[in-house]
Every structure is written in C-alpha cells, then in structure tokens.
Amino acid sequence: MKLYVGVTDNNWYDFLSNYQPLSHQPLDEVNFWQPSATGLLRSLEQGGLFLFKLHSPRNYIAGGGIFASATTLPISLAWDAFGVKNGAPTYEEMRRRIVKYRGGQDNRFEDFPIGCLILTQPFFFKEPQWFHPPEWSANIVRGKSYDVSSEAGKFILKKLEYRLAEKHNMFMDEEGRGIVEPNSRYGNKTLIKPRLGQGSFRVMVTDAYNRACAITHEKALPVLEAAHIKSYTDGGPHAVKNGLLIRSDMHRLFDKGYMTITPQHHIEVSRRIREEFHNGEYYFTFHGKGVNLPSNRLDYPSKEFLSWHNEKVFRG
C-alpha cells in the first residue's frame, strides 16, 4: 500500500483551508490541478491517501484527501465541474495561477487542458499540526510516493494518527492499509472509499463512458453532461453506476421523462414528445437502440436505478 505526498500551491491550500461553504458543511471534494496535462499520477490506487506538502519555504505536510481519480480536462470544464473547489475564488484567478506555472502569455480564448487529481473528504490541519515530510529532497517538483510499510511511511502514518482522530473522526488502519472511519451502524471501523461529490461524479462518469454520449455517441465535451439516473434529490447517489453521459438535450428529456433507458440497456422514447410538441421525429430514431456502455462492466448503469427511472419518471 502506498501513500503520496504532492507539492501543493500555497494559494490553493490557503484558500481551501479557510473556505466556508454556505451549507456550513465540510468540503466534500477538491480538484488538485496540475498546470500540465502530462505526467498524471499513476502510482496511487483509488482510495489511497494523498497528502498536501506546501511549497517552499513552508515545507510541511498540512493536510490531504482520499484519491478518487486522475484525468485531464479543458480548464473551462474543470472550473464548470468544481468551481471554487479548484482552490480559487473565480475562474479568472484560477486561470491566472495556472498560466503563471505554464509560462508564457495567456491567450484567453485558448481552452488548454490541465491535469486533475480528484480528491474526496479533504482535510486541513492547523499550523501547529503541520510536520516535515521524511526523506524529502529539495529537487522534488511534483511529489513523492511512500510505501506505508517503510520507516518513512510509518513515520507519516504515526504523525497522521492523532491529527485525524482529534478533529476529523478518521483513524489510520492498524495494518497501514489506509484511512478508516467509524461505521455508525455497526460501531466498528471500515476503510474509507471515495465518496464522490457533484464534480467528481461528473468527471468520473465522463471518463467511464469514454467521453462519448451514451445515446448519440457525440464526443464534443462542452455539450455532454453527467445525468443521474435516480435523481440526487430522490436519494440517488453520486456514483458512476447511477450515471449516464448524455448530450445536454437528451439530458433534459431524460430528466423530464420523455426518454429512458431500460434495465436491458435499450433506449425508449415517449410518444408524448409527438403528442405535446407535434414533432420529435429526430429523437424517435433512437427508440429501441442500445446504449453506448462503459468499457468497464463495473461502471455499467445499475439495473435498480434504471428500473426506478422507468417506473417513476418515464412518461410512457
């Protein structure tokens, strides 16, 4: 099992560590962006521990999060997905910081790609709790992996143990596998799995469907949206199995019940499109066709959620 310590933009950390959401709930996710779309983190498994090491001269580990996914996105879509959870108050400020790292002049019409490391359940320590990373070299630019069974890895886990338990109700697993938290139902502790927020749901559904609409196969990212099969307000989770990547017009029709996907992954179009709008012939061309499914069967849309949409939302 590995953990990763990433070199962190100080402004990014300062903004997020002091950010107070209007809901007064802790941040559920953050986008740890990289100015370049190359060299994405590949050494950390989903659910692994990602820690924030502040830029010099503040050479301390000051917090972290649970690693969910690594991907690349056009900068505008990264802002659309995560907003201030990108660690900046505005899109313009986020762009200014990234351009500074990239070097050169900014062409405001260029929607350049950036690296996105999506972290859930982020935590931030108060300054007295910060600590120096062990075996750290001044020439490390992006970050460093640690095996939790090594002396350096054990040192970090020990440092984290009391800091997490004291304020964040998280604990280090006794075998060093990762972070655990109390299971309120049974009273014991279970390994944390990344709990996706709205932004991470959107991005991970987009990647699961290979960035192509499940219905039309359209690949123009700006018009593709991650739709909840069972709506979040009705208790549907931010989970890839509760998501479909579909074009924006299809998304509206799906949410309003004019289209659905059967548990057998076939498209159904409601006759009420024709009855109510006296048109819709284009949409009827998809009726009965199969959907474009994720390459990983584990990401297939849940039959339970599809049945819910068929029964509760679809207008028939």
C-alpha angles and dihedrals in degrees: 000000000000136000126198132219112203127197104245132208105244094218090052091052096044093050096048097040089056098036116120113197116217088241089060087227121128117263109275097198144001136196110233095199129199119206091227127057091216130086098030118186110272103160098077124079122222107275092029124133118262116189131198117235109188122230120263132308086032094059098172139117102243107170143320148194146222113281112237108163147338121219145138125250137173105262093245092055091048087057092045090052100044109014111182089001083081085076099255134093095230140019090245092056093047090050092047092054094047093047089052090058092044093052127217131066123320118242101199091204093059113098095198122185122251134189116257124199106188115211128184131199093022119194131197126200127216113249096258087060096054117111138186118259112242123241091013121162123207091228094063105117106178109014149287136254121225128196106226090221092060123092091250091048092049090049091056093046091051091050091050096047100081096030092058096042094047099058111001101046090233127126137195114250111249091235093049095245094133144282121333132191134195116275101225093203099053103020096233128105126260132190112264116248118199108272104209123227125205094276097047089045090055095048097043093048088050092054094041090059091047090246093291129117111259090223109032101021088232111163103190099119098205091065097043120096135185107239124198110230091204105032119246091235089057093052100272112147130234090252130134090234087059093052142086126188105222139156116270096253091048089049091056092048092046093051091048093049099249090118135027142172117233122226085255088060098250124139119242123190120200119240086222090080087069095039097049102033101027091228138049097131090140092059093048089063087074095051112122095009124126122250129243102255130202117270090237112068089210087068096052113127112269115257088216092058093042090052089050091054092046092051103035107030112021113098095210 
